Amino acid sequence: MQELSQDVIALVREDVAQVKAELVAAVAEGRRGSAALGAGGVLGVLALLAAQESVIRALERVWPAQRVAGVLAAAYGAGALAFAGYGRARWREARAASQEALACSLDAVEQAANELSGK
């Protein structure tokens, strides 16, 4: 009986270590998604600050001021959507990995409990 208990304990420890590794990977994926969203925001602001006036002046030579503002707003919006989509995809992957790790953990605990109870 003692040998069986030690085997079950070793099995549970292995499963816990595996779940821990999977959770760490999920957190890392979430961090990458957050970093991508942050980078998109920072790059968007820097691009606006660095290029806004020169682009407006160049385009106003060709188009009316209202059209220039609309074109720039559309371009900035497209860039923001691209980064937001990338970040959201990373968050979804991290969430799926977390859910999978939790399911594996629950399965391992159930299996260990069944082995201990002799089922």
LOROZA-790549 format. One record per atom (N, C-alpha, C): chain; residue number from 1; x, y, z; residue in three letters. Coordinates in steps of 0.1 Angstrom, whole numbers, plus 2048, in hexadecimal, padded with zeros to 3 digits. Example, Ala and Ser with C-alpha at 12.3 -4.5 7.8 and 13.67 -1.06 7.14 Angstrom:
<sites>
ch, i, X, Y, Z, aa
A, 1, 884, 7C7, 84E, ala
A, 1, 87B, 7D3, 84E, ala
A, 1, 884, 7DF, 84E, ala
A, 2, 880, 7EA, 847, ser
A, 2, 889, 7F5, 847, ser
A, 2, 881, 800, 84F, ser
</sites>
This chain:
<sites>
ch, i, X, Y, Z, aa
A, 1, 808, 7F4, 800, met
A, 1, 800, 800, 800, met
A, 1, 809, 80D, 800, met
A, 2, 814, 80C, 808, gln
A, 2, 81C, 818, 809, gln
A, 2, 823, 81A, 7FB, gln
A, 3, 827, 810, 7F4, glu
A, 3, 82D, 812, 7E7, glu
A, 3, 823, 818, 7DD, glu
A, 4, 816, 814, 7DE, leu
A, 4, 80C, 81A, 7D5, leu
A, 4, 80A, 829, 7D9, leu
A, 5, 80A, 82C, 7E5, ser
A, 5, 809, 83A, 7E9, ser
A, 5, 814, 842, 7E4, ser
A, 6, 820, 83D, 7E5, gln
A, 6, 82C, 844, 7DF, gln
A, 6, 82B, 846, 7D0, gln
A, 7, 826, 83C, 7C9, asp
A, 7, 824, 83D, 7BB, asp
A, 7, 81A, 848, 7B8, asp
A, 8, 80F, 848, 7BF, val
A, 8, 805, 852, 7BD, val
A, 8, 80A, 860, 7C0, val
A, 9, 812, 861, 7CA, ile
A, 9, 817, 86E, 7CE, ile
A, 9, 821, 873, 7C3, ile
A, 10, 829, 86A, 7BE, ala
A, 10, 832, 86D, 7B3, ala
A, 10, 82A, 871, 7A6, ala
A, 11, 820, 86A, 7A4, leu
A, 11, 817, 86D, 798, leu
A, 11, 811, 87B, 79A, leu
A, 12, 80C, 87E, 7A5, val
A, 12, 806, 88B, 7A8, val
A, 12, 810, 896, 7A7, val
A, 13, 81C, 894, 7AC, arg
A, 13, 827, 89E, 7AB, arg
A, 13, 82B, 8A1, 79C, arg
A, 14, 82B, 896, 794, glu
A, 14, 82E, 898, 786, glu
A, 14, 823, 8A0, 77F, glu
A, 15, 817, 89D, 782, asp
A, 15, 80C, 8A4, 77C, asp
A, 15, 80B, 8B3, 781, asp
A, 16, 80E, 8B5, 78D, val
A, 16, 80F, 8C3, 792, val
A, 16, 81A, 8CB, 78B, val
A, 17, 825, 8C4, 789, ala
A, 17, 831, 8CB, 782, ala
A, 17, 82D, 8CE, 774, ala
A, 18, 826, 8C5, 76D, gln
A, 18, 821, 8C7, 760, gln
A, 18, 817, 8D3, 75F, gln
A, 19, 80E, 8D3, 768, val
A, 19, 804, 8DE, 768, val
A, 19, 80B, 8EB, 76B, val
A, 20, 815, 8EB, 774, lys
A, 20, 81C, 8F7, 777, lys
A, 20, 823, 8FC, 76A, lys
A, 21, 829, 8F3, 763, ala
A, 21, 830, 8F7, 756, ala
A, 21, 826, 8FD, 74C, ala
A, 22, 81B, 8F7, 74B, glu
A, 22, 811, 8FB, 741, glu
A, 22, 80B, 909, 745, glu
A, 23, 809, 90B, 752, leu
A, 23, 804, 918, 757, leu
A, 23, 80F, 923, 755, leu
A, 24, 81B, 920, 757, val
A, 24, 826, 92A, 754, val
A, 24, 826, 92D, 746, val
A, 25, 824, 924, 73D, ala
A, 25, 824, 926, 72E, ala
A, 25, 818, 92F, 72B, ala
A, 26, 80D, 92D, 731, ala
A, 26, 801, 935, 72F, ala
A, 26, 803, 943, 733, ala
A, 27, 809, 945, 73E, val
A, 27, 80B, 952, 743, val
A, 27, 815, 95A, 73A, val
A, 28, 81F, 953, 735, ala
A, 28, 828, 959, 72C, ala
A, 28, 821, 95D, 71F, ala
A, 29, 818, 955, 71A, glu
A, 29, 811, 959, 70E, glu
A, 29, 808, 965, 711, glu
A, 30, 802, 966, 71C, gly
A, 30, 7FA, 971, 720, gly
A, 30, 803, 97E, 721, gly
A, 31, 80F, 97C, 726, arg
A, 31, 818, 988, 727, arg
A, 31, 81C, 98D, 719, arg
A, 32, 81E, 983, 710, arg
A, 32, 821, 987, 702, arg
A, 32, 816, 98F, 6FB, arg
A, 33, 80A, 98A, 6FE, gly
A, 33, 7FE, 991, 6F9, gly
A, 33, 7FD, 99F, 6FE, gly
A, 34, 7FF, 9A0, 70B, ser
A, 34, 7FE, 9AE, 712, ser
A, 34, 809, 9B7, 70C, ser
A, 35, 815, 9B1, 70B, ala
A, 35, 820, 9B9, 705, ala
A, 35, 81D, 9BE, 6F7, ala
A, 36, 817, 9B5, 6EF, ala
A, 36, 814, 9B9, 6E1, ala
A, 36, 809, 9C4, 6E1, ala
A, 37, 800, 9C4, 6EA, leu
A, 37, 7F6, 9CE, 6EB, leu
A, 37, 7FD, 9DB, 6F0, leu
A, 38, 805, 9DA, 6F9, gly
A, 38, 80C, 9E6, 6FE, gly
A, 38, 815, 9EC, 6F3, gly
A, 39, 81C, 9E3, 6EC, ala
A, 39, 825, 9E8, 6E2, ala
A, 39, 81D, 9EF, 6D7, ala
A, 40, 812, 9E9, 6D4, gly
A, 40, 809, 9EF, 6CA, gly
A, 40, 805, 9FD, 6CE, gly
A, 41, 801, 9FF, 6DA, gly
A, 41, 7FD, A0C, 6DF, gly
A, 41, 809, A16, 6DF, gly
A, 42, 814, A12, 6E4, val
A, 42, 820, A1B, 6E4, val
A, 42, 824, A1E, 6D6, val
A, 43, 825, A15, 6CD, leu
A, 43, 829, A18, 6C0, leu
A, 43, 81F, A21, 6B9, leu
A, 44, 812, A1F, 6BC, gly
A, 44, 808, A28, 6B6, gly
A, 44, 80A, A36, 6BB, gly
A, 45, 80C, A38, 6C7, val
A, 45, 80F, A46, 6CD, val
A, 45, 81B, A4C, 6C7, val
A, 46, 826, A44, 6C6, leu
A, 46, 832, A49, 6C1, leu
A, 46, 831, A4D, 6B2, leu
A, 47, 82A, A45, 6AB, ala
A, 47, 828, A48, 69D, ala
A, 47, 820, A55, 69B, ala
A, 48, 816, A56, 6A3, leu
A, 48, 80E, A62, 6A3, leu
A, 48, 816, A6F, 6A6, leu
A, 49, 81E, A6E, 6B1, leu
A, 49, 826, A79, 6B5, leu
A, 49, 831, A7D, 6AB, leu
A, 50, 837, A73, 6A5, ala
A, 50, 843, A75, 69C, ala
A, 50, 83E, A79, 68E, ala
A, 51, 833, A74, 689, ala
A, 51, 830, A76, 67B, ala
A, 51, 823, A7F, 679, ala
A, 52, 81C, A81, 683, gln
A, 52, 80F, A88, 681, gln
A, 52, 810, A95, 679, gln
A, 53, 818, A9E, 67E, glu
A, 53, 818, AAB, 677, glu
A, 53, 81D, AAB, 669, glu
A, 54, 828, AA3, 667, ser
A, 54, 82D, AA2, 659, ser
A, 54, 823, A9C, 64F, ser
A, 55, 81C, A92, 654, val
A, 55, 813, A8B, 64B, val
A, 55, 807, A94, 648, val
A, 56, 802, A9B, 653, ile
A, 56, 7F7, AA4, 651, ile
A, 56, 7FB, AAF, 647, ile
A, 57, 806, AB5, 648, arg
A, 57, 80B, AC0, 63F, arg
A, 57, 80C, ABB, 631, arg
A, 58, 812, AAF, 630, ala
A, 58, 814, AAA, 622, ala
A, 58, 806, AA6, 61B, ala
A, 59, 7FD, AA1, 623, leu
A, 59, 7F0, A9D, 61D, leu
A, 59, 7E7, AA9, 61A, leu
A, 60, 7E9, AB3, 623, glu
A, 60, 7E0, ABF, 621, glu
A, 60, 7E4, AC6, 614, glu
A, 61, 7EF, AC3, 60E, arg
A, 61, 7F3, AC9, 601, arg
A, 61, 7EA, AC3, 5F6, arg
A, 62, 7E5, AB7, 5F9, val
A, 62, 7DE, AB0, 5EF, val
A, 62, 7CF, AAF, 5F2, val
A, 63, 7CB, AAD, 5FE, trp
A, 63, 7BD, AAB, 603, trp
A, 63, 7B9, AB6, 60D, trp
A, 64, 7AC, AB8, 60F, pro
A, 64, 7A7, AC1, 619, pro
A, 64, 7AB, ABB, 627, pro
A, 65, 7AB, AC3, 631, ala
A, 65, 7AF, ABF, 63F, ala
A, 65, 7A6, AB4, 644, ala
A, 66, 799, AB4, 642, gln
A, 66, 790, AAA, 647, gln
A, 66, 793, A9C, 641, gln
A, 67, 796, A9C, 634, arg
A, 67, 79A, A8F, 62E, arg
A, 67, 7A7, A8A, 634, arg
A, 68, 7B0, A92, 636, val
A, 68, 7BD, A8E, 63C, val
A, 68, 7BB, A88, 64A, val
A, 69, 7B3, A8F, 652, ala
A, 69, 7B0, A89, 65F, ala
A, 69, 7A9, A7C, 65F, ala
A, 70, 7A0, A7A, 655, gly
A, 70, 799, A6D, 654, gly
A, 70, 7A3, A62, 64F, gly
A, 71, 7AB, A65, 646, val
A, 71, 7B5, A5B, 641, val
A, 71, 7BE, A57, 64C, val
A, 72, 7C3, A60, 654, leu
A, 72, 7CC, A5D, 65F, leu
A, 72, 7C5, A55, 66A, leu
A, 73, 7B9, A59, 66D, ala
A, 73, 7B2, A51, 677, ala
A, 73, 7B0, A43, 672, ala
A, 74, 7AD, A41, 666, ala
A, 74, 7AB, A33, 661, ala
A, 74, 7B8, A2B, 661, ala
A, 75, 7C3, A31, 65E, ala
A, 75, 7D0, A2A, 65E, ala
A, 75, 7D4, A27, 66C, ala
A, 76, 7D2, A30, 676, tyr
A, 76, 7D5, A2D, 684, tyr
A, 76, 7CC, A22, 689, tyr
A, 77, 7BF, A23, 686, gly
A, 77, 7B6, A19, 68A, gly
A, 77, 7B9, A0B, 685, gly
A, 78, 7BD, A0A, 679, ala
A, 78, 7C1, 9FD, 673, ala
A, 78, 7CD, 9F7, 67B, ala
A, 79, 7D7, A00, 67E, gly
A, 79, 7E2, 9FB, 685, gly
A, 79, 7DF, 9F6, 693, gly
A, 80, 7D6, 9FE, 69A, ala
A, 80, 7D2, 9FA, 6A7, ala
A, 80, 7CA, 9ED, 6A7, ala
A, 81, 7C1, 9EB, 69D, leu
A, 81, 7BA, 9DF, 69C, leu
A, 81, 7C3, 9D3, 69A, leu
A, 82, 7CD, 9D5, 692, ala
A, 82, 7D7, 9CA, 68F, ala
A, 82, 7DE, 9C5, 69C, ala
A, 83, 7E3, 9CF, 6A4, phe
A, 83, 7E9, 9CB, 6B1, phe
A, 83, 7DF, 9C5, 6BB, phe
A, 84, 7D4, 9CB, 6BC, ala
A, 84, 7C9, 9C6, 6C5, ala
A, 84, 7C6, 9B8, 6C1, ala
A, 85, 7C4, 9B5, 6B4, gly
A, 85, 7C1, 9A7, 6B0, gly
A, 85, 7CC, 99E, 6B4, gly
A, 86, 7D8, 9A1, 6B2, tyr
A, 86, 7E3, 999, 6B5, tyr
A, 86, 7E4, 996, 6C5, tyr
A, 87, 7E2, 9A1, 6CC, gly
A, 87, 7E2, 99F, 6DB, gly
A, 87, 7D7, 997, 6E0, gly
A, 88, 7CB, 999, 6DA, arg
A, 88, 7BF, 991, 6DE, arg
A, 88, 7C2, 982, 6DA, arg
A, 89, 7C7, 97F, 6CF, ala
A, 89, 7CA, 971, 6CC, ala
A, 89, 7D4, 96B, 6D6, ala
A, 90, 7DE, 972, 6DA, arg
A, 90, 7E7, 96D, 6E4, arg
A, 90, 7E0, 96A, 6F1, arg
A, 91, 7D7, 973, 6F5, trp
A, 91, 7D0, 971, 702, trp
A, 91, 7C7, 965, 701, trp
A, 92, 7C1, 963, 6F5, arg
A, 92, 7B8, 957, 6F3, arg
A, 92, 7C0, 94A, 6F4, arg
A, 93, 7CC, 94A, 6EE, glu
A, 93, 7D5, 93F, 6EF, glu
A, 93, 7D9, 93C, 6FE, glu
A, 94, 7DC, 946, 705, ala
A, 94, 7E0, 945, 713, ala
A, 94, 7D4, 940, 71B, ala
A, 95, 7C8, 944, 718, arg
A, 95, 7BD, 940, 720, arg
A, 95, 7BA, 931, 71D, arg
A, 96, 7BB, 92D, 710, ala
A, 96, 7B9, 91F, 70C, ala
A, 96, 7C3, 916, 713, ala
A, 97, 7D0, 91B, 714, ala
A, 97, 7DA, 913, 71A, ala
A, 97, 7D7, 911, 729, ala
A, 98, 7D2, 91C, 72F, ser
A, 98, 7CF, 91B, 73E, ser
A, 98, 7C4, 912, 740, ser
A, 99, 7BA, 912, 738, gln
A, 99, 7AE, 909, 739, gln
A, 99, 7B3, 8FB, 737, gln
A, 100, 7BB, 8F8, 72E, glu
A, 100, 7C0, 8EB, 72B, glu
A, 100, 7C8, 8E6, 737, glu
A, 101, 7D1, 8EE, 73C, ala
A, 101, 7D9, 8EA, 748, ala
A, 101, 7D0, 8E7, 754, ala
A, 102, 7C6, 8EF, 756, leu
A, 102, 7BD, 8EC, 761, leu
A, 102, 7B5, 8DF, 75F, leu
A, 103, 7B1, 8DC, 753, ala
A, 103, 7AA, 8D0, 750, ala
A, 103, 7B4, 8C4, 752, ala
A, 104, 7C0, 8C5, 74E, cys
A, 104, 7CA, 8BA, 750, cys
A, 104, 7CC, 8B8, 75F, cys
A, 105, 7CD, 8C3, 767, ser
A, 105, 7CF, 8C2, 775, ser
A, 105, 7C3, 8BB, 77C, ser
A, 106, 7B7, 8BF, 778, leu
A, 106, 7AB, 8B8, 77E, leu
A, 106, 7AB, 8AA, 77A, leu
A, 107, 7AE, 8A6, 76E, asp
A, 107, 7AF, 898, 76A, asp
A, 107, 7B9, 890, 772, asp
A, 108, 7C5, 896, 775, ala
A, 108, 7CF, 890, 77C, ala
A, 108, 7CB, 88D, 78B, ala
A, 109, 7C4, 897, 790, val
A, 109, 7C0, 896, 79E, val
A, 109, 7B5, 88B, 79F, val
A, 110, 7AC, 88B, 795, glu
A, 110, 7A1, 881, 795, glu
A, 110, 7A7, 873, 794, glu
A, 111, 7B1, 872, 78B, gln
A, 111, 7B7, 865, 789, gln
A, 111, 7BE, 860, 795, gln
A, 112, 7C5, 869, 79C, ala
A, 112, 7CD, 866, 7A8, ala
A, 112, 7C3, 862, 7B3, ala
A, 113, 7B7, 869, 7B4, ala
A, 113, 7AD, 866, 7BE, ala
A, 113, 7A7, 858, 7BB, ala
A, 114, 7A5, 855, 7AE, asn
A, 114, 79F, 848, 7AA, asn
A, 114, 7A9, 83D, 7AE, asn
A, 115, 7B6, 83F, 7AB, glu
A, 115, 7C0, 835, 7AE, glu
A, 115, 7C1, 832, 7BD, glu
A, 116, 7C0, 83D, 7C5, leu
A, 116, 7C1, 83C, 7D4, leu
A, 116, 7B5, 834, 7D9, leu
A, 117, 7A9, 837, 7D3, ser
A, 117, 79D, 831, 7D8, ser
A, 117, 79B, 822, 7D3, ser
A, 118, 7A4, 81E, 7C9, gly
A, 118, 7A3, 811, 7C3, gly
A, 118, 799, 80F, 7B8, gly
A, 119, 795, 81A, 7B2, lys
A, 119, 78B, 819, 7A7, lys
A, 119, 792, 815, 79A, lys
</sites>
